Structure formats: C-alpha cells, structure tokens
Amino acid sequence: MNFRTELPPLKPSFSISHQDNFLFLGSCFTENIGKKMQAVKFNACINPLGITFNPISLHKHLGFSVEKAKNLAISQKDDIYFHSDIHSKFNSQSEESYREAIKTNAAVQTDQLTKSNIIFMTYGTAWVYEQLSDQEIVNNCHKLPAKNFTKKLLSVNEIVSSFKTCLEQLSKTYAKNFKFVFTLSPVRHLKDGWHENQLSKSTLLLAINSICEQFPNCYYFPAYEIMMDDLRDYRFYEADLIHPNKQAISYIWKVFQTSYFNEITFQLIGQIEKIHRSIEHRAFHEKSDAHQHFLKQLLKEAQSLSTAQKLDFQKEIQLIKHKLS
C-alpha cells in the first residue's frame, strides 16, 4: 500500500558540474538551493540585487547594469533612500552609500553573468503592484501608501513577452546563450487570498510552460510539484504552515542532485562534505598528538582538493590551521 505519490525520476538533457557557473534569482528555491550549491563549492551567485517575487521585477534585475545603477532615479521618504526595483535591505540614510551599494552589487551580477552559463529563476507570484504615477510594476512598495499603487494579476502573455525582451537584451549584452532553469516557489502568498494564490501559481505555471516551449535552453525543475504533491503534508512546513522546513528543503535538494549531478560530481561533493564533517568534529582532546595528526592530514586533503579542483577552500583551511597548535 502506498501512502504518498513520488514524482518519477527526472531526465534533464544536461548535467551540472563544478566547472559551471550559476546565477540564482528570485525567491524560495533560489535562496535555499542556491545556498546548498554554495556550501558544496559551486560558484553560485544568489540575488545580488535582493529577493524578487514577481517575474517582471526578476527580469528587470537580470537586465540591471552598473550604468543603470549610476543613473538610478532614487526616491526618498522619511530620510531613507530607496528604489522601487530594489529590495529594501539596501535602503539607506545616505544617498551616496545607497548608490554605491547598488553599483557594487550590479557589478557583482555583471561579472557573474560574464562567467555563468546557467541561470536559475524562481517565480513567486503573478500578483504585482503598479505605480499610479507611471504604471511601472514595482519590486517593493517600501511601505508607501496603498493609494499610490494598483494591484493586478499578470497575464501569461505579459510574463512571456517580458522574458523575451530580457532574453534579447542578455544575448546582445553578453553575446552568448544561457541555459535557464525555471522553478515555481511552493510558498503560498495567502495574504493575497487562497483562491487568488491559486490563480497566481496557475498563471506562473502556464507562463513557464509557454517559455520552455518557445525558447531553446529553457527548462523546468518541479520544486513546486515536489512540495505540493510528493511531500503534501504540513509536517514538511515551518510553524507558519507556509514555508518549507529544513526537511523539505533537504528532500528537494536530494531530488535536484539526482537529477543534475553525474557520478563524478557526486564523488567530489562527497569529498567536500567529508572535509566539512571532519572540521565540525569535536575531539575530546584537541591538543593530543593523535588529533593534531588528524588535523594535519585534513589540512593536506583540503589543500590538495582545492588545488586539484580549483575550488576555494580558504575558509576551511584557515579553520583547520586555527585548530592546529
């Protein structure tokens, strides 16, 4: 007797290795899986301009450049500088420091896109807010009065058209073809309403499906379906009953690994995780000859793996050296 429905094994047309470079943009999957990737030494850059939830703002972020950052029309309210396309974590009381932070992070994204060949994009909601002053869709309302905005549900065509424009701009700027892996955030935006959330997720699924059908090198990873159909139980949610918990994230990460990693990548990740476990191990007698010998061997392993695979182990190497007497 079966008590759950497991998704069949995925068979993507490409695999991922440590030789690839990645940009993760969006919400939920981007933040959680992006950090998992970083932990096992993939060159993954996550939301350099902050979290985005709606597709239009995400596409704007992808097209953001240092030049745009320099000419940004910054707003001010209650001595705080901000911009509607940028996450509130950058807000500052100093216009100069605000501009500098945006320029710095725009440069980080540009550099990553120059190196990257795979972009992960997580759509969160199709509900957006338009500024009444210019009909521009905002990424963040920055607690401005509700009367300044109109709320609306994006159409499938609007999302697809926006992505097409973004794709053309990227191809022109970087003169290369990227692979795009789309995911849909399983986090429910219940503040919009239960039915409204379903309309939003349905719209995003249809838009992603249309994009993957129309454009080459566009793919879909079913994080949403794994959460909603495979796990399908509130024990896999945080206390708010909205966000996936650590157990759910680990399960989605496992499916992601088995989908995209080949045997060589799995072996390398195993070596990296072994070094991490060894560093975290707490010895009864850290100054004993036996443990000091263990640390010296561990240091050699980390240095050897770093050199052989061209991976950054500086943090691990420093931690090991700190434990050596």
Secondary structure, DSSP 8 states (H G I E B T S, - for coil): --SS--------S--B-TT-EEEEEESTHHHHHHHHHHHTT-EEEE-TT----SHHHHHHHHT--HHHHHT---EEETTEEE-TTS-GGG-BS-HHHHHHHHHHHHHHHHHHHHH-SEEEEEE--SEEEEETTT--EES--TT--GGGEEEEE--HHHHHHHHHHHHHHHHHHH-S--EEEEEE-----GGG-HHHHHHHHHHHHHHHHHHHHHSTTEEE--HHHIIIIII-SGGGB-TTSSSB-HHHHHHHHHHHHHHHB-HHHHHHHHHHHHHHHHHH---S-TTSHHHHHHHHHHHHHHHHHHHHHT---HHHHHHHHHH--
